[in-house]
């Protein structure tokens, strides 16, 4: 079965442009004249969007969304939508097409963030065991391995699921299968560094200790699970417990957490890569606002995918 992303007619956005503009006026305090200035349109155009139900041009719609995500706290938006969707695990497991599209989108974007040259279509061919011209075997392995790790997530996760070390190492062994020099399913035994940052990572000797502490903490969510999941992702990437695969495994852990708490999966896109790295960098300064907002916006994309079945 093919899961190519343009097979189905595009679904309407979860939040309309009109709803986003209304939030910018009521919650962020923007005057209509200011919105017109920021969106580079006339006051009358904003009036027609807000009061007459006229839909903006796609380019204007994208700019409205940028303003919305920049100025509106998405946490309560996502929490409110969670109550309307139902069980995301059940939706994924009961609909092979929706699950397949999720696997494809997640694998394509997560690997691309790490530098993969595989296109969405090539990733789909790899899933189907077909020949992918012009790509090295390791690139095919990366796609198939990530899909197998997602299968493991879906086999294990359930409401209230608790992440432990066995689960974490199993995910890494699947993501790094056939990459023996990367020690699949084992913590790193040497030093690693992060590109384009001066952040000092824990030594190999410190990794098991820090991971035990991290795993004791990861299943505690308190009153704001989305903020907690964002901070957990930062903490995991800060430990960087493996020689390779830390980003992919970290995002798989994030998806596990979200699904176990009743949220759709977060799909962080290759287009978000620089915002994602910037948000992680802000975490080095103790500021997690950007990262939590990015997690929330990525969960909204997960809602968009799952809502097709709910509808």
Backbone bond lengths (Angstrom), bond angles and torsions (degrees), N, CA, C in turn:
res aa  C-N    CA-C-N  psi(-1)  N-CA   C-N-CA  omega(-1)  CA-C   N-CA-C  phi
1 X - - - 1.470 - - 1.521 110.18 -
2 X 1.304 117.44 139.93 1.466 121.44 -179.37 1.515 109.93 -94.46
3 X 1.327 115.59 140.36 1.459 120.56 -179.76 1.515 111.37 -119.07
4 X 1.308 117.11 25.48 1.458 119.60 -175.30 1.521 109.99 -58.89
5 X 1.323 115.93 139.96 1.454 121.25 -167.06 1.518 114.46 -67.11
6 X 1.342 119.89 -18.64 1.459 118.89 -176.34 1.522 112.84 -103.65
7 X 1.343 116.54 16.33 1.452 118.69 179.88 1.526 111.66 -70.68
8 X 1.316 116.18 -35.59 1.452 119.91 -175.99 1.524 110.70 -98.87
9 X 1.294 113.96 154.11 1.461 119.06 173.72 1.518 109.08 -64.39
10 X 1.316 116.75 136.63 1.463 120.73 -177.26 1.520 110.42 -60.71
11 X 1.326 115.63 137.12 1.456 121.74 177.68 1.529 109.62 -81.26
12 X 1.340 117.72 151.38 1.461 119.72 174.78 1.515 110.31 -65.06
13 X 1.322 116.05 152.90 1.457 120.51 -178.30 1.515 110.64 -62.86
14 X 1.340 116.04 149.35 1.455 120.23 177.83 1.518 110.73 -61.45
15 X 1.311 116.40 -41.21 1.455 121.77 177.57 1.526 107.76 -116.61
16 X 1.310 116.65 124.08 1.462 120.11 -178.71 1.521 110.17 -70.78
17 X 1.330 115.45 161.40 1.462 119.70 174.85 1.518 110.53 -60.27
18 X 1.315 116.26 -36.88 1.462 119.93 178.94 1.533 110.30 -62.20
19 X 1.338 117.23 -43.45 1.462 120.82 179.23 1.526 111.04 -63.99
20 X 1.330 116.82 -38.21 1.465 120.28 178.89 1.520 111.05 -66.73
21 X 1.325 116.42 -41.62 1.467 120.09 178.39 1.522 110.71 -65.11
22 X 1.328 116.72 -40.96 1.460 120.00 178.23 1.523 111.27 -61.86
23 X 1.355 116.51 -38.25 1.461 120.31 177.68 1.521 110.88 -66.46
24 X 1.326 117.07 -38.78 1.461 120.41 178.63 1.518 111.33 -64.17
25 X 1.332 116.72 -33.06 1.467 121.02 178.51 1.524 110.70 -76.91
26 X 1.341 116.82 -49.65 1.466 120.10 -172.77 1.522 113.34 -81.08
27 X 1.343 117.38 -43.93 1.461 120.00 -174.92 1.523 112.81 -90.02
28 X 1.322 117.40 -36.70 1.467 120.44 -177.20 1.526 112.34 -95.52
29 X 1.325 117.13 -11.40 1.462 120.28 175.33 1.510 116.16 78.43
30 X 1.332 117.69 20.15 1.459 120.32 178.45 1.528 110.36 -76.05
31 X 1.318 115.98 134.65 1.464 120.21 169.11 1.526 108.56 -78.11
32 X 1.326 115.11 155.96 1.460 118.68 -179.72 1.527 111.72 -62.05
33 X 1.295 116.20 -34.93 1.466 119.50 179.41 1.528 110.58 -65.17
34 X 1.349 116.61 -36.22 1.461 120.18 178.32 1.528 110.46 -68.97
35 X 1.326 116.79 -39.54 1.462 120.12 177.20 1.525 110.39 -61.39
36 X 1.322 115.33 -42.99 1.464 119.42 179.06 1.531 110.63 -59.82
37 X 1.334 115.92 -40.78 1.464 120.33 179.73 1.530 110.87 -65.42
38 X 1.328 116.35 -47.02 1.459 120.75 -177.74 1.520 112.43 -66.98
39 X 1.323 116.07 -33.53 1.464 120.29 -178.58 1.527 112.39 -91.35
40 X 1.339 115.76 -1.43 1.466 122.38 177.79 1.533 111.90 56.77
41 X 1.338 114.44 47.07 1.466 121.67 174.94 1.523 107.85 -133.01
42 X 1.304 116.93 176.52 1.462 120.86 178.92 1.524 110.30 -82.61
43 X 1.312 114.72 160.43 1.472 120.54 175.73 1.528 109.78 -58.87
44 X 1.340 116.14 -39.21 1.460 120.27 -179.03 1.542 110.84 -62.55
45 X 1.319 116.58 -35.33 1.465 119.84 178.82 1.525 110.64 -64.41
46 X 1.334 117.33 -44.52 1.466 121.26 177.65 1.530 109.68 -61.78
47 X 1.332 117.04 -41.07 1.463 121.80 177.19 1.528 111.07 -58.04
48 X 1.322 116.27 -43.98 1.461 120.15 -178.81 1.532 111.05 -67.20
49 X 1.328 116.41 -36.26 1.469 119.53 177.86 1.531 111.10 -66.49
50 X 1.336 115.30 -43.44 1.457 119.73 -174.86 1.530 113.56 -78.97
51 X 1.323 116.97 -41.36 1.464 120.24 -169.66 1.515 114.88 -106.86
52 X 1.313 117.75 -16.21 1.454 120.20 -176.20 1.529 113.43 -115.81
53 X 1.341 115.51 -0.38 1.459 118.97 177.46 1.516 114.85 71.73
54 X 1.327 116.90 17.33 1.469 120.32 178.22 1.523 109.24 -73.41
55 X 1.310 117.29 135.07 1.458 121.20 -178.21 1.525 111.27 -88.45
56 X 1.324 116.95 135.40 1.474 120.01 178.33 1.527 112.00 -69.60
57 X 1.316 115.07 159.74 1.458 121.97 171.53 1.533 108.23 -62.60
58 X 1.347 119.36 149.07 1.472 120.96 -178.77 1.525 114.82 -50.51
59 X 1.325 117.59 -40.84 1.466 119.73 179.34 1.527 110.81 -64.74
60 X 1.337 116.28 -40.00 1.464 120.33 176.87 1.525 110.79 -68.65
61 X 1.326 116.31 -35.12 1.462 120.82 177.83 1.526 110.81 -62.63
62 X 1.330 116.49 -40.35 1.467 119.83 178.23 1.523 111.14 -64.22
63 X 1.327 116.52 -39.42 1.463 119.95 179.20 1.530 110.93 -67.65
64 X 1.325 117.15 -38.37 1.466 120.79 175.50 1.523 109.87 -59.52
65 X 1.334 116.11 -43.40 1.467 120.36 -179.96 1.527 111.05 -64.29
66 X 1.334 117.29 -38.88 1.467 120.45 177.67 1.527 110.99 -61.35
67 X 1.330 116.35 -45.24 1.464 120.31 178.12 1.522 111.10 -63.23
68 X 1.327 115.53 -41.34 1.466 121.28 -179.32 1.527 110.28 -60.53
69 X 1.332 116.62 -47.18 1.456 119.60 -177.76 1.528 112.24 -71.84
70 X 1.318 116.08 -27.03 1.460 119.96 179.65 1.525 112.37 -75.46
71 X 1.319 116.87 -33.31 1.467 120.01 -169.84 1.530 114.97 -114.63
72 X 1.330 118.36 -12.13 1.461 120.78 -178.08 1.520 109.86 -111.02
73 X 1.321 116.95 129.84 1.460 121.74 176.16 1.531 108.26 -67.98
74 X 1.333 116.28 115.17 1.462 120.60 -175.42 1.526 113.18 -81.41
75 X 1.308 117.51 -12.54 1.466 120.56 -177.30 1.536 112.20 -56.35
76 X 1.334 119.41 -55.14 1.481 118.77 178.80 1.526 113.11 -65.55
77 X 1.342 117.61 -27.49 1.465 120.91 177.27 1.527 109.72 -63.50
78 X 1.336 115.51 -46.53 1.466 120.13 -179.56 1.522 110.88 -68.32
79 X 1.322 117.25 -41.40 1.471 120.50 178.17 1.527 111.16 -59.00
80 X 1.318 116.65 -41.62 1.464 120.72 179.94 1.527 110.69 -65.27
81 X 1.324 117.07 -42.81 1.455 120.52 -179.64 1.523 111.82 -67.40
82 X 1.334 116.97 -30.81 1.471 120.11 179.69 1.531 110.72 -56.14
83 X 1.319 116.67 -35.80 1.464 120.83 -176.52 1.522 113.01 -74.04
84 X 1.331 116.59 -13.00 1.462 119.62 -176.20 1.531 113.72 -99.63
85 X 1.327 117.12 -13.02 1.463 119.26 -169.74 1.518 113.98 -93.53
86 X 1.316 118.32 -35.99 1.454 120.47 -171.76 1.516 110.83 98.57
87 X 1.325 116.08 -161.69 1.462 122.21 -174.94 1.525 110.87 -81.50
88 X 1.350 119.23 110.61 1.468 120.34 -178.50 1.521 112.92 -66.15
89 X 1.333 117.73 -31.85 1.463 120.10 178.68 1.521 109.51 -64.28
90 X 1.329 116.23 -44.68 1.459 120.44 179.64 1.513 112.29 -63.31
91 X 1.332 116.72 -40.01 1.465 120.61 179.53 1.521 110.30 -61.71
92 X 1.331 116.48 -44.51 1.462 120.42 -179.33 1.530 111.71 -66.26
93 X 1.321 116.58 -43.61 1.459 119.91 -175.37 1.528 112.78 -72.69
94 X 1.332 116.67 -26.40 1.461 119.53 -176.13 1.523 112.92 -88.77
95 X 1.322 117.19 -10.50 1.462 119.47 -176.84 1.519 109.25 -130.64
96 X 1.340 115.28 103.20 1.469 120.05 -175.67 1.517 112.16 -61.96
97 X 1.342 117.67 -33.09 1.465 119.51 -178.79 1.517 111.17 -69.85
98 X 1.326 117.06 -43.95 1.460 120.21 178.58 1.518 109.87 -64.34
99 X 1.331 117.54 -43.73 1.461 120.64 178.70 1.522 110.59 -62.38
100 X 1.334 116.60 -41.98 1.455 120.21 179.78 1.510 112.33 -64.07
101 X 1.324 116.94 -40.06 1.468 120.04 178.07 1.520 110.75 -66.42
102 X 1.339 116.20 -37.72 1.462 120.18 176.05 1.525 110.51 -62.70
103 X 1.336 118.11 -46.20 1.457 121.69 178.87 1.530 110.90 -58.81
104 X 1.325 116.00 -42.62 1.466 120.21 -178.53 1.522 111.48 -66.25
105 X 1.338 116.85 -49.31 1.462 120.56 -178.90 1.525 111.00 -62.35
106 X 1.320 115.94 -45.65 1.460 120.43 -177.12 1.524 111.00 -64.65
107 X 1.322 116.97 -44.51 1.459 120.60 -178.58 1.518 111.36 -67.02
108 X 1.321 116.32 -46.85 1.462 119.74 -179.33 1.533 110.79 -57.79
109 X 1.324 116.66 -51.62 1.463 120.15 -174.76 1.534 111.98 -70.53
110 X 1.329 117.53 -43.07 1.466 119.84 -176.92 1.520 110.83 -64.71
111 X 1.326 117.21 -41.80 1.467 119.49 177.78 1.523 111.63 -70.34
112 X 1.331 117.43 -37.25 1.466 120.34 179.26 1.524 111.37 -63.13
113 X 1.321 116.88 -37.40 1.464 120.87 177.10 1.525 110.09 -58.35
114 X 1.336 116.21 -33.08 1.467 120.92 -179.48 1.527 113.11 -88.49
115 X 1.342 117.17 4.08 1.452 119.82 174.30 1.517 116.10 107.51
116 X 1.334 117.80 3.88 1.463 119.78 179.47 1.525 110.68 -62.77
117 X 1.342 116.44 142.28 1.471 121.84 177.49 1.529 111.67 -94.73
118 X 1.308 117.89 -0.08 1.467 121.49 -177.88 1.526 110.50 -67.60
119 X 1.329 116.16 131.72 1.458 120.12 173.87 1.527 109.35 -79.57
120 X 1.308 115.20 172.14 1.465 119.86 176.96 1.525 110.51 -60.22
121 X 1.347 115.82 -44.57 1.460 120.21 -179.15 1.524 111.07 -65.67
122 X 1.326 118.06 -41.36 1.458 121.17 178.12 1.523 111.44 -64.36
123 X 1.331 116.53 -36.79 1.464 120.81 176.15 1.518 110.34 -62.28
124 X 1.322 116.24 -41.16 1.458 121.01 178.07 1.531 111.12 -63.48
125 X 1.319 116.75 -41.80 1.468 120.31 178.06 1.529 110.71 -62.49
126 X 1.332 116.39 -40.52 1.459 120.28 178.32 1.530 110.73 -61.89
127 X 1.328 116.19 -40.42 1.469 120.73 177.05 1.525 110.74 -58.13
128 X 1.328 115.80 -37.60 1.458 121.22 -175.57 1.519 112.88 -85.57
129 X 1.336 117.03 1.88 1.453 121.21 179.34 1.517 113.82 73.46
130 X 1.335 116.71 19.87 1.461 121.28 -178.33 1.532 111.18 -93.00
131 X 1.315 114.97 163.42 1.461 120.67 179.19 1.527 110.80 -67.75
132 X 1.320 115.80 134.45 1.465 121.56 177.08 1.519 106.53 -117.24
133 X 1.316 116.31 104.36 1.465 121.01 -174.97 1.518 112.01 -67.86
134 X 1.336 113.98 141.65 1.459 119.82 172.94 1.506 115.59 77.75
135 X 1.326 117.84 8.36 1.466 120.71 -179.62 1.521 110.28 -117.10
136 X 1.330 115.37 144.47 1.454 121.49 179.32 1.532 110.63 -75.17
137 X 1.342 117.43 154.45 1.467 119.56 178.91 1.522 113.29 -54.46
138 X 1.342 117.69 -37.94 1.465 118.71 -178.21 1.521 111.83 -63.51
139 X 1.332 117.49 -30.64 1.462 120.15 178.62 1.528 110.96 -69.36
140 X 1.346 115.80 -36.73 1.465 120.28 175.97 1.524 109.43 -66.40
141 X 1.354 116.05 -44.19 1.464 120.11 179.09 1.528 110.82 -57.11
142 X 1.330 117.16 -42.60 1.462 120.05 -177.91 1.523 111.55 -58.93
143 X 1.331 116.21 -41.31 1.466 119.92 -179.62 1.519 111.04 -68.45
144 X 1.336 116.98 -49.60 1.462 121.07 -178.29 1.527 110.64 -64.93
145 X 1.323 116.78 -40.59 1.467 120.44 178.90 1.521 111.48 -60.57
146 X 1.318 116.43 -43.07 1.466 119.22 -178.47 1.524 110.75 -66.31
147 X 1.308 115.78 -39.08 1.474 118.84 176.78 1.532 110.08 -62.12
148 X 1.320 118.11 -42.36 1.460 121.12 179.08 1.529 111.35 -64.14
149 X 1.331 116.60 -35.53 1.462 119.72 176.71 1.528 110.42 -66.27
150 X 1.347 116.97 -38.74 1.466 120.13 176.49 1.523 111.04 -65.28
151 X 1.322 117.24 -37.14 1.475 120.03 175.14 1.524 110.28 -60.13
152 X 1.327 116.62 -40.99 1.460 120.45 177.51 1.528 111.00 -63.44
153 X 1.320 116.97 -42.31 1.469 120.34 176.33 1.529 110.07 -55.67
154 X 1.342 116.36 -49.76 1.458 120.29 -176.53 1.527 112.12 -69.34
155 X 1.328 117.70 -28.28 1.464 120.66 176.65 1.522 112.16 -71.50
156 X 1.325 116.26 -30.12 1.462 120.47 -173.04 1.527 114.12 -99.61
157 X 1.329 117.02 -38.50 1.463 119.31 -168.88 1.530 111.47 -69.94
158 X 1.291 114.46 145.82 1.467 123.23 177.02 1.526 106.84 -157.26
159 X 1.331 118.62 165.37 1.467 118.66 178.51 1.527 111.19 -56.38
160 X 1.319 115.49 129.69 1.465 120.70 -179.95 1.512 114.71 79.60
161 X 1.338 117.58 9.34 1.473 121.38 -179.47 1.527 110.57 -57.08
162 X 1.333 115.65 138.20 1.459 121.29 -179.68 1.530 109.85 -109.56
163 X 1.311 115.67 123.08 1.466 121.90 178.81 1.526 109.35 -74.55
164 X 1.333 116.32 134.31 1.461 120.40 174.31 1.527 109.51 -131.47
165 X 1.328 116.31 179.86 1.460 120.03 -174.96 1.527 111.86 -65.92
166 X 1.328 117.22 -38.96 1.465 119.85 179.01 1.530 111.16 -58.59
167 X 1.320 115.84 -42.97 1.472 120.65 179.73 1.521 110.47 -64.73
168 X 1.320 116.54 -45.88 1.463 121.22 179.58 1.527 111.35 -58.79
169 X 1.323 116.70 -49.53 1.459 120.30 -177.53 1.529 111.14 -67.93
170 X 1.323 117.43 -31.40 1.464 120.60 175.71 1.525 110.02 -63.67
171 X 1.327 117.71 -44.33 1.464 120.39 178.29 1.520 110.58 -59.99
172 X 1.332 116.25 -43.80 1.464 118.68 -179.39 1.524 111.41 -65.93
173 X 1.329 117.74 -38.31 1.466 120.03 179.67 1.516 111.20 -63.99
174 X 1.342 117.36 -31.61 1.464 121.00 177.84 1.526 111.33 -76.43
175 X 1.327 117.28 -43.87 1.464 121.12 179.85 1.521 110.70 -62.86
176 X 1.330 117.16 -35.46 1.465 121.84 -175.50 1.534 112.85 -103.63
177 X 1.311 118.14 15.56 1.465 120.97 179.61 1.534 110.10 -57.13
178 X 1.332 116.09 134.36 1.468 124.19 -178.05 1.531 113.52 78.70
179 X 1.338 117.64 -2.26 1.471 121.08 176.60 1.537 107.52 -106.93
180 X 1.338 115.62 72.55 1.459 120.93 -168.95 1.525 112.97 -63.76
181 X 1.339 117.14 -30.43 1.463 119.45 -179.80 1.523 112.07 -71.62
182 X 1.336 117.27 -11.22 1.464 121.27 178.99 1.527 112.14 -93.38
183 X 1.328 117.34 4.71 1.473 123.16 179.29 1.535 111.98 54.67
184 X 1.329 118.14 65.54 1.471 120.76 179.73 1.524 111.74 -54.94
185 X 1.319 116.16 129.00 1.458 121.48 177.00 1.512 114.70 75.20
186 X 1.328 117.63 14.33 1.464 121.14 179.22 1.521 110.33 -134.08
187 X 1.330 116.01 145.75 1.461 120.23 176.02 1.526 109.40 -66.59
188 X 1.313 115.16 155.95 1.464 119.85 -179.34 1.528 110.70 -64.92
189 X 1.311 114.52 151.52 1.465 121.35 -179.76 1.529 111.92 -112.35
190 X 1.312 115.68 7.95 1.458 119.82 -179.25 1.519 111.32 -148.20
191 X 1.300 114.48 -172.61 1.466 122.12 -175.92 1.522 111.10 -81.59
192 X 1.331 116.82 144.27 1.465 122.66 170.36 1.524 107.78 -134.74
193 X 1.317 115.97 158.22 1.461 119.61 175.81 1.519 109.53 -134.45
194 X 1.317 115.49 157.80 1.453 121.75 179.17 1.520 109.61 -95.42
195 X 1.318 116.65 135.33 1.463 121.42 179.33 1.522 110.33 -68.11
196 X 1.317 115.94 141.75 1.470 123.30 174.67 1.524 113.57 60.87
197 X 1.314 116.96 31.43 1.458 119.84 175.14 1.527 109.04 -151.14
198 X 1.310 115.41 153.11 1.458 120.08 177.85 1.521 111.63 -100.21
199 X 1.328 116.75 8.29 1.457 120.70 -178.22 1.533 110.34 -61.24
200 X 1.321 116.34 131.26 1.460 122.15 178.83 1.521 108.78 -89.23
201 X 1.320 116.57 125.90 1.460 121.78 -179.72 1.527 110.36 -93.81
202 X 1.328 117.07 157.52 1.469 119.68 178.70 1.526 111.57 -61.10
203 X 1.314 116.31 150.10 1.460 120.32 175.57 1.533 108.99 -69.22
204 X 1.326 116.05 163.88 1.463 119.97 178.59 1.527 111.21 -59.03
205 X 1.336 117.22 -34.01 1.462 120.81 179.87 1.527 111.41 -67.96
206 X 1.327 116.48 -30.28 1.462 120.62 -178.32 1.529 112.82 -81.52
207 X 1.329 117.31 -22.42 1.465 121.09 -173.02 1.530 112.95 -56.23
208 X 1.349 121.19 -51.01 1.473 119.24 -178.33 1.526 113.19 -59.28
209 X 1.320 116.25 -38.09 1.466 120.34 179.85 1.520 110.21 -66.00
210 X 1.333 116.66 -47.00 1.457 120.14 -179.01 1.524 111.31 -67.13
211 X 1.323 117.75 -34.43 1.464 120.26 178.93 1.523 111.55 -70.04
212 X 1.312 118.14 -36.32 1.477 119.90 175.34 1.521 110.47 -60.69
213 X 1.326 115.70 -43.48 1.469 120.25 177.63 1.520 111.00 -63.98
214 X 1.339 116.08 -43.66 1.469 121.31 179.57 1.528 111.02 -60.98
215 X 1.330 117.45 -44.72 1.460 121.31 -177.06 1.526 112.09 -70.75
216 X 1.320 118.12 -26.48 1.473 120.13 173.69 1.522 111.00 -68.20
217 X 1.324 115.18 -28.90 1.469 121.63 -172.87 1.527 112.83 -94.10
218 X 1.323 117.76 -25.28 1.467 120.95 -167.16 1.529 113.55 -64.89
219 X 1.319 118.28 -28.12 1.461 120.40 -175.94 1.527 113.55 -91.91
220 X 1.324 116.97 9.26 1.470 121.08 177.54 1.530 108.57 -103.91
221 X 1.321 116.93 122.89 1.466 120.01 -171.22 1.523 114.31 -115.08
222 X 1.334 118.26 -23.91 1.466 122.15 -178.64 1.520 111.00 56.99
223 X 1.334 116.94 -144.14 1.465 120.60 -170.99 1.529 113.82 -90.41
224 X 1.316 117.33 -13.91 1.468 119.68 -176.45 1.528 109.27 -128.90
225 X 1.337 117.10 80.02 1.471 119.22 -175.07 1.517 114.15 -62.37
226 X 1.330 118.56 -34.56 1.464 120.03 -178.38 1.524 111.42 -65.30
227 X 1.325 116.60 -43.17 1.462 120.16 177.21 1.525 110.33 -64.15
228 X 1.332 116.88 -40.33 1.460 121.42 179.41 1.533 110.74 -63.83
229 X 1.319 117.36 -42.61 1.464 121.27 -179.21 1.530 110.43 -65.00
230 X 1.327 117.05 -39.83 1.461 120.30 176.34 1.518 111.94 -61.55
231 X 1.333 116.44 -44.41 1.466 120.04 -179.91 1.528 111.16 -68.58
232 X 1.330 116.87 -36.83 1.467 119.96 177.15 1.529 110.78 -61.07
233 X 1.324 115.92 -40.25 1.462 118.92 179.74 1.523 110.13 -62.83
234 X 1.309 116.41 -42.35 1.469 119.55 177.35 1.529 110.57 -61.36
235 X 1.331 117.57 -45.10 1.465 121.09 -177.49 1.530 110.97 -62.49
236 X 1.334 116.57 -41.16 1.461 119.38 179.72 1.523 110.91 -63.27
237 X 1.336 115.97 -46.60 1.459 119.22 -179.36 1.523 111.21 -66.83
238 X 1.327 117.84 -27.04 1.465 120.95 178.22 1.528 111.83 -71.73
239 X 1.319 116.19 -31.54 1.469 119.87 176.28 1.522 109.90 -76.40
240 X 1.344 115.71 -38.58 1.477 121.65 178.88 1.531 109.40 50.25
241 X 1.321 117.38 65.26 1.472 119.73 -168.06 1.525 115.64 -74.59
242 X 1.336 117.72 -11.50 1.461 120.02 -175.83 1.536 111.27 -116.45
243 X 1.325 115.39 161.46 1.460 119.62 174.75 1.531 110.67 -66.39
244 X 1.325 117.60 -34.57 1.465 122.12 -179.84 1.523 107.75 -154.38
245 X 1.337 115.68 159.89 1.464 120.40 177.65 1.509 114.38 89.88
246 X 1.334 117.54 6.71 1.465 120.31 -176.88 1.526 112.47 -63.12
247 X 1.345 116.91 -41.58 1.459 119.45 -179.90 1.510 111.71 -65.92
248 X 1.324 116.94 -46.53 1.462 120.72 -178.31 1.526 111.20 -65.26
249 X 1.320 117.64 -44.73 1.462 120.48 178.83 1.526 110.35 -66.24
250 X 1.325 116.69 -39.85 1.458 119.70 178.42 1.518 112.24 -60.18
251 X 1.328 116.98 -40.17 1.468 119.92 178.81 1.533 111.56 -72.19
252 X 1.337 116.80 -31.13 1.467 119.91 174.40 1.530 110.88 -67.50
253 X 1.325 117.09 -37.90 1.460 120.21 174.73 1.525 110.71 -63.60
254 X 1.330 116.70 -40.55 1.460 120.75 177.94 1.526 110.84 -60.01
255 X 1.331 116.45 -44.41 1.460 120.71 179.08 1.520 110.64 -63.34
256 X 1.340 116.48 -41.31 1.464 120.56 177.45 1.520 110.60 -58.90
257 X 1.324 116.89 -46.60 1.457 121.00 179.59 1.533 111.15 -61.00
258 X 1.326 116.11 -47.16 1.455 120.26 -177.52 1.526 111.11 -61.58
259 X 1.318 117.29 -48.91 1.462 120.70 -179.29 1.528 111.10 -62.29
260 X 1.314 116.65 -39.71 1.471 119.76 -178.17 1.523 112.14 -67.36
261 X 1.340 116.65 -20.73 1.475 121.23 179.49 1.522 112.39 -103.53
262 X 1.337 116.67 10.76 1.463 119.72 174.93 1.509 115.61 88.08
263 X 1.350 117.87 10.82 1.459 121.49 177.17 1.526 110.17 -98.64
264 X 1.326 117.62 150.94 1.470 119.77 169.68 1.523 110.10 -65.62
265 X 1.332 117.23 163.96 1.467 120.23 179.69 1.522 111.70 -70.10
266 X 1.322 115.89 148.59 1.464 121.48 175.43 1.516 108.73 -86.60
267 X 1.321 116.85 124.40 1.459 121.41 177.17 1.524 107.94 -107.07
268 X 1.341 115.68 98.35 1.464 121.24 177.96 1.517 107.11 -85.98
269 X 1.316 117.45 119.69 1.466 122.49 -171.93 1.525 111.62 -88.33
270 X 1.317 114.29 159.76 1.458 119.49 173.47 1.529 109.93 -59.58
271 X 1.326 117.49 -32.18 1.465 121.00 178.12 1.531 111.69 -64.31
272 X 1.331 116.64 -21.02 1.463 121.55 -178.88 1.530 112.50 -92.44
273 X 1.331 117.53 3.07 1.466 120.04 -168.99 1.525 112.62 -55.76
274 X 1.326 117.20 -47.29 1.469 118.32 -176.24 1.531 111.39 -70.32
275 X 1.334 117.02 -37.23 1.466 120.04 175.29 1.532 110.45 -64.45
276 X 1.320 115.83 -36.62 1.472 122.58 179.40 1.523 110.37 -65.26
277 X 1.323 117.33 -48.39 1.461 120.44 178.89 1.535 110.97 -66.08
278 X 1.315 115.76 -37.58 1.472 119.33 177.41 1.530 110.21 -62.07
279 X 1.347 116.16 -43.39 1.466 120.74 -179.17 1.531 110.97 -64.36
280 X 1.344 116.76 -40.70 1.461 119.56 176.32 1.529 110.61 -64.21
281 X 1.333 116.59 -38.53 1.457 120.39 177.17 1.519 112.65 -63.43
282 X 1.323 116.85 -37.33 1.471 120.42 176.66 1.522 110.78 -63.64
283 X 1.341 115.55 -30.91 1.456 119.47 176.65 1.513 112.35 -61.40
284 X 1.333 117.73 -30.13 1.467 120.95 176.28 1.523 111.35 -60.09
285 X 1.328 116.25 -24.50 1.469 121.91 -179.82 1.524 111.74 -97.56
286 X 1.345 116.19 6.48 1.461 120.40 -179.57 1.512 113.83 81.56
287 X 1.329 117.76 13.13 1.461 122.44 -178.95 1.532 108.45 -109.07
288 X 1.324 116.65 111.63 1.464 121.06 -175.19 1.533 112.82 -109.52
289 X 1.318 117.15 7.83 1.463 120.35 -176.90 1.526 111.61 -59.31
290 X 1.342 117.00 -47.75 1.464 120.34 -178.21 1.520 111.86 -62.89
291 X 1.326 116.35 -40.05 1.459 120.10 -177.96 1.522 111.05 -68.77
292 X 1.315 117.51 -42.87 1.466 120.80 179.15 1.526 110.00 -64.12
293 X 1.326 116.49 -41.27 1.466 120.43 178.23 1.537 110.39 -63.21
294 X 1.338 117.42 -40.17 1.453 120.66 179.34 1.527 111.22 -67.07
295 X 1.339 116.60 -39.65 1.471 119.69 175.84 1.527 109.82 -60.24
296 X 1.323 116.55 -44.84 1.470 120.48 -179.19 1.524 111.56 -62.73
297 X 1.333 117.73 -44.75 1.458 120.05 179.99 1.523 110.54 -65.35
298 X 1.345 117.53 -33.09 1.460 121.36 177.72 1.528 111.12 -70.97
299 X 1.337 116.76 -34.47 1.467 120.62 175.40 1.528 110.34 -66.24
300 X 1.326 117.33 -35.59 1.470 119.88 177.26 1.528 111.04 -60.12
301 X 1.339 116.89 -35.28 1.472 119.34 175.23 1.520 110.84 -67.02
302 X 1.331 116.25 -34.80 1.458 119.69 174.74 1.515 111.54 -64.41
303 X 1.337 117.04 -38.92 1.464 121.01 175.23 1.524 110.64 -59.82
304 X 1.319 115.65 -43.90 1.462 119.95 -178.35 1.526 110.68 -58.27
305 X 1.323 115.99 -40.98 1.461 120.88 -179.71 1.533 110.80 -68.02
306 X 1.320 117.38 -47.92 1.466 121.11 -174.92 1.527 112.47 -74.43
307 X 1.310 117.44 -26.37 1.453 119.24 -176.46 1.532 112.25 -66.44
308 X 1.308 117.16 -23.44 1.467 119.76 177.75 1.516 110.73 -57.52
309 X 1.342 115.46 -39.99 1.459 119.06 177.50 1.518 111.23 -75.56
310 X 1.356 116.52 -40.50 1.456 119.57 -179.70 1.517 111.45 -61.32
311 X 1.351 116.28 -33.95 1.466 120.49 179.52 1.522 111.82 -72.80
